[in-house]
Amino acid sequence: MKTYLALDVGGSSIKYALIQKDSTILEKSSVPTPMDTMDHFVETIGTIYDQYKDRIEGMAISMPGIINPEIGYAFTGGALRYIDKMNIVDILKERCPINITIGNDAKCAANAEIGYGNLQDIQDGAVVILGTGIGGCLIKDHKVHTGRHFSAGEFSFVKTNCLDGISWDYAWSTRNGIKGLLERVQESLGTNQEYTGIEIFDMANQGNEKVIEGISQFCKEVATQIFNVHIIFDCEKVAIGGGISAQPLLIELINKHFDNIFDHLGFDVYKPEIVPCHYRNDANLIGALYQHIQTFQ
């Protein structure tokens, strides 16, 4: 079976894996992400490529930023400030002479679900990634919908307060990123103590009602924004990703509040299924692979 090199470029590390066409991961490792220069970035990728160049059919890359995956052009590179308005594929091919594709990280996560995960059976839907911000992706006709300017599904920037369209306090990323979860729990507990996501759900799973109340308020807001996405896009399914999506309580409470919205609509609207993403830590690697295979099939 054909094998490929997939890379997930993050703000702190580059994860990479040797993956078969069916998404089976054969080897996996990581190196620190260069934060200084493009030359350092290219050489880091090149060194990884050198390890596998005789075993692979191509190289598939997931990275932050606004990306045109059709030509490999990065308008921005997220935390990688040295990536700005450049064709990453052309630059990398000078060092790594092989078929290369790049894609936005959230959209790669969606591709993993379309190709191998919980969205294989749909035509239209969405992926919502709950992390530091809100990663997002719209799926149209069983393909990632990038939009004319390759920024469709940038849910982080959605405004949640019609009376204040300026303040970032009401951006969806502020309300429902991981910091927003902490704030809802702190409000419920009446404390300023810091907790990690793991600690929050540990307390909830041990029956702490105040913590559950805070999580529930957080999930109510997530459900409301998913409803808004659905009303605009008519989703068949919405998949929830990010580290906390592994918590059954989160999905349960989002669905509870989502159901409540529909129970009080007063008119008939199709209700999409809300499911967790099948892939979590390896989603970007597997989604980058799927995009690569679709590009060169």
N, C-alpha and C positions, 0 to 999 in steps of 0.2 A: 504494500500500500504506500502511496506517495506520502512524504513527510515534508513539513514546512517549519520554518523558524518564525515564531510569533513573539513580539515584544510589546510590553505594556509600560510606556514611559510615564512615570509619576513624578510628583514634586520632590520625592526623596530617593526613590530607587527605580531602576529599570528591571522589571521582571521579564524573564525570557524563558521560552519553552520550545522543545522539539515536539511537534504535534502531528499526529497522523490526520489524514483527510476526514476521518470519522470523528474527530475531536479527542481521540485518546492521547493523553499527555505521556510522552515517553521519558522526558527529562525536564527538569525545571530548576532555575536558579535566579539570582539577582545580583546587581551591582549598583553602587551609588549613582544617582543621576548627576551628571556634570551641570553645575550652575553658573559656570563662568563664560565659556565661549562656544561658538558653533563648531569650531575645529575640534575641541575636546569632545563634544557630543558625537561628531562623526567618527572620530577615532574609537570612542567607546563602543559604538554600534559595530564598527568594523572589526574590532577585536572579538566581539561575540560572534559575528558572522564567520570569522576565520575558523572558529571551532567546529562549525557545522557545514561549511560551504560544499563539501563533497557529498553531503547526505540529504540536501534539501532541494525542493523545486522552486521555492520562492520565500520571500520575507514579508511578513504582515505586521504592521505597526499600529498600535493604539497610542494616542497621545492627547494631551489637553489642547484646547484652543479651537478656533473657528477654522475648519478644514474643508477644502474642496477635494473629496476623495477621488473624483474622476481623473484629476491630473496631478494629485499629490501636492497641492499648494496649501501652505499654511498662512492664513491672514494674521493669526496670532498664535502664540504658543503657551498661553496660560501663564503658569509660574516661570516658564522658561523664557525669560525676557529677551534672550538673544535670537529667538525665533520670531521673526516679524516680516510678513510679506515676502515669502520666499518659497521656491519649489523644493520641498524636502526630498522628494523622490529623486529628482535630477541630481541634487547634491550628493545623496547617499549612493547613487548608482556609480558615481566616479570611484568610490571606495569599495562598493559591494556590487559587482556586475551581475545582477540577478533580477528577476521580476520582483518589484517592491510595491506595496500599497500602504497608504496611511489612512487613518480614520479618527474622528473625534472619539474620546474615551467613552462618553455616555452613549453615543450611537453604536459603538462597538459592543457595549453591554447589551443593547437592544438586539443587535445582530446575533448575539449568542442565543438569545431567546427565540428569535425568528428561525434560526437554522437548526438548533439542537434542543431548545428548551421548552418553556411553557407557552410560547406564542407560535408554535409551528402550525397550528390549525386555524389561524385567523388571517383575514385580509387587512382589516383596519383596527388599530389599537394604539396604546401608548405605554411607555415605560417611565416610571418615576423613581429616581434614585435618591434616597434620603441619606445624605452625608453631611459634609461641612456646609454645602449649599444644597440645591435641588438640581440634580442632573436630570435631563429629560430627553425624550425622543418620541416623535410621532411616527406611526407605521401606516403607510398607505399602499394598498394593493400588494401586501406581503413584502414590502420593501421599506427601508428607512427613508422617511421623507425629510430631506435636508432643507428644502426651501430654496428660493432663487438666490439668496445670499448665504446659504449654508448655516443659518442660525435658527432654523425652526426647532421648536421644542426646548428653547432656553428658559425653562420654567423658573429658574432662580429669580428672574427679573419681573415675574408677575406681581402686580400690585394687589394687595389684599384689603385695602381701605380706600373706598371711593372718595372720602373726604380729605385724604392726604396722599396725593400722587407724587410727592417729592421725596419724603423721608424714606430712608432705607429701613427704618424700623418696621415698616409694613410690607417689605418685599417678602415673597414667599420663602426665599432662602433664609431670611432672618427669622421668620415665624416657625418654619418647619425644618430648618437644618438642625444638626445635633445640638447646637447652642439653644435653639428654640425649645427642644425637648427638655433640656436642663432647666430653662427658665420656667416652663410650665410646672415642672416637679417642684422647683424651689418655691414657687408661688403657693402651691398646694400644701407644702410642708411648713411654710412660713420661715424659711431659712435662706441664708446666702451660701451655704456650704456647697462646695463643688463635688460633683459626682460624674463618673464616666457612664457611658451608655450601658456597659456591662453591669456596673453597680446599680444603676437605676432599675434594670430588669431583674436583677437578683432580688432586690427589695420587693419588687412587685410580685415576683413568683413565690416569695415567702409570705405573701398575703398582706403587705402594707397597703391599707386602703387609701391613704393619702397619696402615696406614690401612684397607685393605679388611677386615682382621680386625675392627677396631673398628666399621666400618659393618655388618658381618655380625652382630655381637653385638646392635647396635641393631635390625637388621631381624628378628632372632630374637625379640626382645621384642615388636616390633610384630605379628609373625605370631601369637604366642601370644595376644595380646589380641584380634586379629581372630578367631581361633578361638573364644574365649570369647563374643564378640558373636554369631558364627554359631550356636553351640550354643544360645544363648538365643533367637535371632530367626529362624533358618533362612533364611539369605540365598541368593539366586540369584547375585548378584554383589556385590563390595565394590570401590568406587572409591577410590583414594588421591589426595588433593589436597595442596595446599601447594607452595611453590616447589621443594622438593627432589623432588617427584613427577615432575619433568621429567627426572630422571636415570634412564636405563634400568637402571643397576646397582642402584639402590634397589628397583625393582619386581622385578628378577630375584632378588635376595637374599631379599626378603620371600616370594616364591613358592617359592623353594628351601626355606626353613624351614617354610613352610606345608605344602608337600608332605611334608616329613619328619614333621610332626606326624601327618598322616593315615596315613602308611606304618606308624606304630607304634601306632595306635589299638587294633587288635585286634578291631574291630567295624565294621560298614558304616554310614558316615554320608555324606550328600551333600557333595561338596566344591565350594564356590562358586568362581567365577572372580575373581581379583584383578586389577584393571586400573587404569591411571592415569586420572585425570579428563581429559576432553577439553579442558575449559576451565580456564584458570589465572588469569592476571591479570584477565580480564574476567568471571570466573565469577559474581561477586556481582551485577554489572550485568545479565547475561543471565538469571540465576535470578530476580532481582527482577522482570524483565519477564515471565517465564513465569508467576510467581505472580499478577501483575497481570492478565494475559490470562485466566487460569483463573478469577479472581474475577469479572471483568466480562463473560465471554463469554455 
